[in-house]
Amino acid sequence: MTVVPPATGEPRRPDGPRNPGDAWVVAESGEKYWGRFGAAGLLAFDPARGILLQHRVSWSHFGGTWGLPGGALHEGETAMVGAIREAQEEAGVPDGAVRPRFTSVLDLEIWSYTTVIADVQVPFDPVISDPESVALEWVPVDEVASLPLHPGFGAAWPALRALLDVRPVVVVDGANVVGSVPNGWWKDRAGAASRLRTRLEGLAVSARDLGVEGDVWFPAVSLVLEGQARGVASGLDADSVSVINADASGDDAIVAEVERRAAVGERVLAVTSDRALRDRVERAGAAQVRSAGWLVDLLAQADRAKS
C-alpha cells in the first residue's frame, strides 16, 4: 500500500488537508481509501424519523451518492471519537444528542472503516456546517435502499439494518459480583455497590459474548441490589445503567427483570455465578448467562484501557 495526499484540484475540503490523516491509502490493486489512519462514520438512528444521511458533494469520493457523515481519523484518535467529531463537523450533531449502541468494523488490513451506530436521545435537525454536503436528511429506514448509496455504505446497509432491531441488555446480580472480589466490600456494602454502578456506565461488550453480530456493543444495564446494598441511585444516564433495589429476594428481582426485558424483545445477558439462579434466568428468557468473574475481568480491562 501507499499513502498519497489529495492531488491538486482534488481537495477533501476547499482548503485541502487539515491533519496528517487526510490522505489516500492506495492498495496494490489501485483501489484507494480515504484516511491514513482509517476512517469512521456515524449512523444516527431516530425511530420516529429514520437515519441521518448525507448527500455527498460532487467533488468528494463517490460524489453524488448518499452515505453517513464521517471521514478520516486523526492520528491517535479512536473511531468513536472520530465518528462523533466528523458528524459534528459535517452535520452539526449536538453534544449529547446521541448514545452509541454498537460499532461495526470493515477491516481491510491496510485500512479500516468503523461505523458507530447510535440512538438519538435528544431530537435535532442537522445543519450543513461544511462544504462536503449537498443535503442532510432524515431518511425512513425502509426508504434508505431506494437511494443511490455510497458503495461502501450500500454494501454494509443490509446487515446494519437488521441490527437496528437488536437491543441487548445486561442484567447484573450485584451481590454476586460485589462478593466475588475480596476487597473489603463487607465493610461498606452500599459503597461497594455504588462503585460497581459507576464502573458499569458505558459498559462495552463484544458481539461474540452477547451472541450477536457487529463488533462492540454498549448495552443497557440493569443492576439488581439487595439487603444493605440497596439505596444506590441510577447512573447519570438512566438508559445506560438502571438500578433495581429489591424489596425482598434479590434472586426473585433478577428473574423478574430478565422476564420483563425478554418479554419486550430485548436480548438479555444475565451475570451471576449462582448455579440455581442461572437455571432460573435461563428459563425466564436470558439468551446468555455469564459468571461474575467474566464481568469483573471485563471491567478490569476497561479500567486498564482508561489508565
ZAMARGU-4260 file (C-alpha; in steps of 0.2 Angstrom, whole numbers, plus 5000, padded with zeros to 4 digits):
<rodrens>
0) 5000/5000/5000 | 5005/5018/4998 | 4999/5034/5006 | 4995/5048/4995 | 4989/5066/4999
5) 4975/5073/4988 | 4980/5079/4971 | 4979/5097/4966 | 4961/5101/4962 | 4955/5086/4972
10) 4953/5093/4989 | 4943/5085/5003 | 4938/5102/5008 | 4942/5118/4999 | 4957/5122/5010
15) 4964/5104/5007 | 4971/5093/5021 | 4970/5099/5039 | 4979/5085/5048 | 4991/5070/5043
20) 4976/5058/5042 | 4969/5067/5027 | 4977/5056/5014 | 4973/5042/5002 | 4978/5024/5006
25) 4981/5016/4990 | 4980/4997/4989 | 4992/4987/4977 | 4976/4984/4966 | 4975/5003/4964
30) 4959/5005/4975 | 4960/5020/4986 | 4953/5023/5003 | 4952/5040/5012 | 4961/5041/5029
35) 4979/5037/5033 | 4974/5031/5050 | 4957/5024/5044 | 4940/5032/5044 | 4924/5032/5054
40) 4906/5037/5052 | 4890/5040/5062 | 4874/5031/5059 | 4862/5041/5070 | 4845/5032/5072
45) 4829/5040/5077 | 4814/5028/5077 | 4802/5042/5073 | 4812/5049/5058 | 4824/5036/5052
50) 4843/5038/5050 | 4853/5053/5046 | 4861/5053/5028 | 4872/5065/5019 | 4871/5068/5001
55) 4889/5070/4996 | 4895/5085/4986 | 4901/5080/4968 | 4920/5083/4971 | 4921/5071/4985
60) 4925/5052/4983 | 4909/5044/4976 | 4901/5061/4975 | 4883/5062/4972 | 4879/5047/4982
65) 4871/5046/4999 | 4881/5040/5015 | 4884/5043/5033 | 4893/5059/5040 | 4911/5053/5043
70) 4928/5054/5037 | 4947/5052/5041 | 4953/5048/5058 | 4966/5059/5066 | 4982/5051/5072
75) 4979/5043/5089 | 4960/5046/5088 | 4948/5032/5092 | 4935/5028/5080 | 4921/5033/5092
80) 4928/5050/5095 | 4932/5052/5076 | 4914/5047/5071 | 4906/5059/5083 | 4919/5073/5078
85) 4916/5071/5060 | 4897/5071/5062 | 4898/5087/5072 | 4909/5095/5058 | 4898/5089/5044
90) 4881/5089/5051 | 4881/5099/5067 | 4876/5085/5078 | 4874/5092/5095 | 4884/5086/5110
95) 4875/5073/5120 | 4862/5071/5106 | 4866/5053/5103 | 4871/5037/5113 | 4882/5024/5104
100) 4874/5007/5104 | 4887/4997/5094 | 4901/4998/5081 | 4903/4988/5065 | 4921/4987/5058
105) 4926/4984/5040 | 4945/4979/5042 | 4954/4978/5025 | 4971/4976/5035 | 4979/4991/5026
110) 4964/5002/5030 | 4948/5001/5041 | 4931/5009/5042 | 4921/5009/5058 | 4903/5013/5058
115) 4896/5019/5075 | 4878/5016/5077 | 4870/5027/5089 | 4852/5030/5096 | 4846/5048/5096
120) 4842/5054/5114 | 4838/5072/5110 | 4830/5075/5093 | 4839/5088/5082 | 4839/5095/5065
125) 4855/5093/5055 | 4865/5108/5049 | 4876/5108/5034 | 4892/5115/5043 | 4905/5112/5029
130) 4906/5110/5010 | 4905/5091/5010 | 4886/5090/5010 | 4873/5095/4996 | 4860/5090/5008
135) 4857/5081/5025 | 4841/5072/5028 | 4832/5060/5040 | 4828/5045/5029 | 4815/5032/5034
140) 4823/5015/5037 | 4813/5007/5023 | 4817/5020/5010 | 4836/5020/5013 | 4839/5006/5000
145) 4830/5016/4986 | 4843/5030/4986 | 4859/5030/4976 | 4870/5025/4991 | 4889/5026/4993
150) 4896/5009/4988 | 4903/5005/5005 | 4888/5010/5014 | 4877/5001/5002 | 4886/4985/5005
155) 4885/4987/5024 | 4867/4993/5025 | 4858/4976/5024 | 4867/4970/5039 | 4866/4986/5049
160) 4848/4987/5045 | 4845/4970/5053 | 4855/4975/5069 | 4844/4991/5072 | 4831/4979/5079
165) 4843/4971/5091 | 4843/4978/5109 | 4855/4969/5121 | 4853/4972/5140 | 4865/4965/5154
170) 4856/4961/5170 | 4868/4960/5184 | 4867/4951/5201 | 4875/4965/5211 | 4878/4955/5227
175) 4886/4941/5217 | 4898/4952/5208 | 4902/4963/5223 | 4905/4947/5233 | 4916/4939/5221
180) 4931/4950/5225 | 4939/4950/5242 | 4942/4969/5243 | 4933/4973/5260 | 4916/4976/5252
185) 4908/4969/5268 | 4913/4984/5277 | 4903/4995/5266 | 4890/4986/5255 | 4881/5001/5249
190) 4898/5010/5244 | 4904/4994/5235 | 4888/4993/5226 | 4889/5012/5221 | 4906/5009/5214
195) 4900/4995/5204 | 4886/5005/5197 | 4899/5019/5192 | 4910/5006/5183 | 4896/4999/5174
200) 4892/5016/5165 | 4897/5014/5147 | 4900/4996/5148 | 4907/4989/5132 | 4904/4971/5127
205) 4910/4961/5112 | 4897/4955/5100 | 4904/4937/5102 | 4900/4937/5121 | 4882/4944/5118
210) 4879/4931/5104 | 4875/4944/5091 | 4883/4952/5075 | 4893/4968/5075 | 4909/4971/5084
215) 4907/4980/5101 | 4891/4984/5109 | 4886/4997/5123 | 4871/4988/5131 | 4859/4995/5143
220) 4862/4988/5161 | 4851/4983/5175 | 4860/4982/5191 | 4850/4972/5205 | 4854/4976/5223
225) 4848/4968/5239 | 4850/4970/5258 | 4862/4983/5264 | 4867/4987/5247 | 4850/4995/5242
230) 4848/5013/5240 | 4861/5016/5226 | 4854/5028/5213 | 4854/5025/5195 | 4868/5032/5184
235) 4868/5049/5176 | 4861/5041/5160 | 4846/5031/5166 | 4846/5022/5149 | 4863/5015/5152
240) 4863/5009/5170 | 4846/5006/5179 | 4847/5001/5197 | 4834/4990/5204 | 4833/4989/5223
245) 4825/4973/5228 | 4812/4974/5241 | 4814/4956/5246 | 4823/4942/5237 | 4837/4948/5225
250) 4836/4932/5215 | 4817/4935/5213 | 4820/4953/5207 | 4833/4947/5195 | 4822/4934/5187
255) 4808/4947/5186 | 4819/4959/5177 | 4825/4946/5165 | 4807/4941/5161 | 4802/4959/5159
260) 4816/4963/5147 | 4814/4947/5137 | 4795/4950/5135 | 4798/4966/5125 | 4811/4958/5113
265) 4827/4963/5121 | 4842/4951/5121 | 4846/4948/5139 | 4863/4943/5145 | 4862/4939/5164
270) 4878/4940/5175 | 4878/4928/5190 | 4889/4914/5197 | 4874/4906/5207 | 4870/4890/5199
275) 4852/4889/5204 | 4849/4907/5199 | 4857/4903/5182 | 4844/4890/5179 | 4830/4902/5184
280) 4836/4916/5172 | 4838/4904/5158 | 4820/4898/5160 | 4815/4916/5161 | 4822/4920/5144
285) 4840/4925/5146 | 4849/4922/5130 | 4866/4921/5138 | 4872/4919/5156 | 4890/4924/5161
290) 4899/4922/5178 | 4903/4936/5190 | 4921/4933/5186 | 4918/4937/5167 | 4911/4954/5172
295) 4925/4958/5184 | 4938/4954/5171 | 4929/4965/5158 | 4928/4980/5170 | 4947/4977/5174
300) 4951/4978/5156 | 4941/4994/5154 | 4950/5001/5169 | 4967/4997/5161 | 4962/5005/5145
305) 4957/5021/5153 | 4974/5022/5163
</rodrens>
